[in-house]
Amino acid sequence: MLELGQIQGKQYRLPIYTFQWAWGGNKRMLEEAGIDWKRIQAEGYVALPG
């Protein structure tokens, strides 16, 4: 994980936290669970729930 703070092998910062930039899912399973994945795709995950 330290590599996240490196440029060309030199340490410039310490990664305090990381982000998840992408989400993946099975459309059929999401639909069966009643999750509106199209809304999440359009508005972001903050569209959950309600």
PLY file of the C-alpha trace (Angstrom):
ply
format ascii 1.0
element vertex 50
property float x
property float y
property float z
element edge 49
property int vertex1
property int vertex2
end_header
0.00 0.00 0.00
2.96 2.34 0.47
3.41 2.28 -3.30
0.33 4.53 -3.56
2.47 7.38 -2.22
5.45 6.78 -4.50
6.57 8.36 -7.75
9.32 6.51 -9.62
10.21 4.56 -6.48
10.55 7.58 -4.15
8.16 7.96 -1.25
6.48 11.39 -1.34
3.55 10.80 0.97
1.94 8.20 3.19
-1.41 6.95 1.99
-3.79 7.61 4.88
-6.84 6.15 3.19
-7.88 4.87 -0.22
-11.00 5.29 -2.31
-13.05 2.81 -4.24
-13.35 4.40 -7.65
-15.49 1.76 -9.32
-18.29 -0.56 -8.32
-19.23 -3.78 -10.02
-22.35 -5.85 -9.77
-24.53 -8.48 -11.35
-27.53 -6.72 -12.94
-29.85 -9.70 -12.55
-29.00 -10.18 -8.89
-29.36 -6.45 -8.16
-32.76 -6.38 -9.87
-33.91 -9.49 -7.98
-32.90 -7.75 -4.73
-35.00 -4.73 -5.73
-32.02 -2.42 -6.20
-32.44 0.28 -8.85
-28.96 0.00 -10.38
-29.85 2.39 -13.22
-30.62 5.12 -10.68
-27.38 4.39 -8.83
-25.48 4.54 -12.11
-27.04 7.93 -12.92
-26.98 9.53 -9.44
-24.25 7.64 -7.62
-24.43 5.27 -4.68
-25.89 8.00 -2.46
-29.18 7.19 -4.22
-29.47 4.16 -1.89
-31.96 3.56 -0.27
-35.16 5.46 -0.87
0 1
1 2
2 3
3 4
4 5
5 6
6 7
7 8
8 9
9 10
10 11
11 12
12 13
13 14
14 15
15 16
16 17
17 18
18 19
19 20
20 21
21 22
22 23
23 24
24 25
25 26
26 27
27 28
28 29
29 30
30 31
31 32
32 33
33 34
34 35
35 36
36 37
37 38
38 39
39 40
40 41
41 42
42 43
43 44
44 45
45 46
46 47
47 48
48 49
